[in-house]
Amino acid sequence: MAAYYSRAIARDHLGDKQGALTDYNIYLETKPLDKEALFSRAVARFDFGQWAMSKEDPDSYMASHNLAVLSVASQDNELSEKLLIRSH
């Protein structure tokens, strides 16, 4: 699967935004929280004119990260409540 990510980067640098997006999508199906790939796809989406979709990648990473933090902090109810308030 790493080959898709490498090819996405190469296609992106060569100006093949559609090909890059296809490869980023394939790669991210198996590695959905790879922050570098998410960021790269967000930039490619932005450059390709998919502005609304470019915002989804950082948002999905942050939401997953926040859920992980909440699950760890669930032992401390006060901390969990503070984290929930900040995420809204």
C-alpha positions as CSV (number, residue, x, y, z in Angstrom):
1,M,0.0,0.0,0.0
2,A,2.9,2.4,0.5
3,A,3.4,2.3,-3.2
4,Y,0.1,4.1,-3.7
5,Y,1.2,6.9,-1.3
6,S,4.6,7.2,-3.1
7,R,2.9,7.3,-6.5
8,A,0.4,9.9,-5.2
9,I,3.2,12.1,-4.2
10,A,4.9,11.7,-7.6
11,R,1.7,12.4,-9.5
12,D,1.0,15.4,-7.3
13,H,4.5,16.9,-8.1
14,L,4.0,16.2,-11.8
15,G,0.7,18.1,-11.8
16,D,-1.6,15.0,-12.1
17,K,-4.0,16.0,-9.4
18,Q,-6.7,13.6,-10.3
19,G,-4.3,10.7,-10.4
20,A,-2.8,11.8,-7.1
21,L,-6.2,12.0,-5.5
22,T,-7.1,8.5,-6.7
23,D,-3.9,7.1,-5.2
24,Y,-4.3,9.0,-1.9
25,N,-7.8,7.7,-1.6
26,I,-6.7,4.1,-2.2
27,Y,-3.9,4.4,0.4
28,L,-6.1,6.1,3.0
29,E,-8.6,3.3,2.8
30,T,-6.1,1.1,4.6
31,K,-4.4,3.9,6.6
32,P,-7.2,6.3,7.4
33,L,-5.3,8.2,10.2
34,D,-2.0,8.7,8.4
35,K,-1.7,12.4,9.1
36,E,0.9,13.1,6.4
37,A,-1.3,11.4,3.7
38,L,-4.4,13.2,5.0
39,F,-2.6,16.5,4.8
40,S,-1.2,15.8,1.3
41,R,-4.7,14.8,0.1
42,A,-6.2,17.9,1.6
43,V,-3.7,20.1,-0.3
44,A,-4.3,18.1,-3.5
45,R,-8.0,18.5,-3.1
46,F,-7.6,22.2,-2.5
47,D,-5.4,22.6,-5.6
48,F,-7.9,20.6,-7.6
49,G,-10.7,23.0,-6.6
50,Q,-12.3,20.7,-4.1
51,W,-12.3,23.2,-1.3
52,A,-15.0,21.8,0.9
53,M,-13.5,18.3,0.6
54,S,-10.1,19.6,1.4
55,K,-11.3,20.6,4.9
56,E,-12.7,17.1,5.6
57,D,-9.3,15.4,6.0
58,P,-7.9,17.6,8.9
59,D,-11.4,17.5,10.5
60,S,-11.6,13.7,10.4
61,Y,-8.1,13.3,11.8
62,M,-8.8,15.7,14.7
63,A,-12.2,14.0,15.4
64,S,-10.5,10.6,15.6
65,H,-7.7,12.0,17.7
66,N,-10.2,13.6,20.1
67,L,-12.1,10.3,20.5
68,A,-8.9,8.5,21.3
69,V,-8.1,11.1,24.0
70,L,-11.5,10.8,25.4
71,S,-11.3,7.1,25.6
72,V,-8.1,7.3,27.6
73,A,-9.4,10.1,29.8
74,S,-12.7,8.3,30.5
75,Q,-11.3,7.2,33.8
76,D,-11.3,10.9,34.8
77,N,-14.9,12.2,34.4
78,E,-13.9,15.8,35.0
79,L,-11.2,15.7,32.3
80,S,-13.6,13.9,29.9
81,E,-16.2,16.7,30.4
82,K,-13.6,19.4,29.8
83,L,-12.5,17.7,26.5
84,L,-16.0,17.3,25.3
85,I,-16.7,21.0,25.9
86,R,-13.6,22.0,24.0
87,S,-14.5,19.8,21.0
88,H,-17.9,21.4,20.4
